Amino acid sequence: MKVAEFQQPRFIVIETGLVDYHYENEYHYSKSNSFSFDTDEERIWVYHMESESLIEFVYMNERSPLYFATRNKTFSYKEDIYTGYFVKNNARRLGFDEDLILESAWAFLLGKRKWAEEFKETFGNRD
């Protein structure tokens, strides 16, 4: 029998489900500040497989200042400001640098957002 080794992704994106429709009952595109592809959700989660840690990114532009009880870091893209914070943090216990994980998760998420922007520019509405 042959042994198969499956390479696991470093990060997994977790989004909420679709929450709104156009009047024509079609999915709408997201706000420009949303990382979610088809929703206006301003919160998104990234799970880091190796450290078994869950990070939430919150859009901060239109929010009152928030206090985050766990390790967090502020990021910006264009005019938008986000805070990434650990919802579940096993990083230190497993020997990972928490700041490096936050920065890597942000870079991963930013790549997803840039891809979505290019997709929308290239293909427009998915009708």
Number of C-alpha atoms within 10 A of each C-alpha: 3 4 5 6 6 6 6 9 9 13 18 16 17 15 17 14 10 14 11 15 13 9 8 7 8 11 17 19 19 16 14 12 19 19 26 24 19 19 20 19 20 18 19 19 22 23 20 22 13 15 20 13 19 23 25 21 26 20 20 19 12 8 8 7 8 8 7 13 9 12 14 19 17 15 17 13 10 6 7 14 16 20 20 25 22 24 19 14 18 17 20 11 9 11 9 13 12 20 13 11 18 26 15 15 25 22 13 16 20 15 12 16 19 12 12 15 16 12 13 14 10 9 10 11 11 10 6
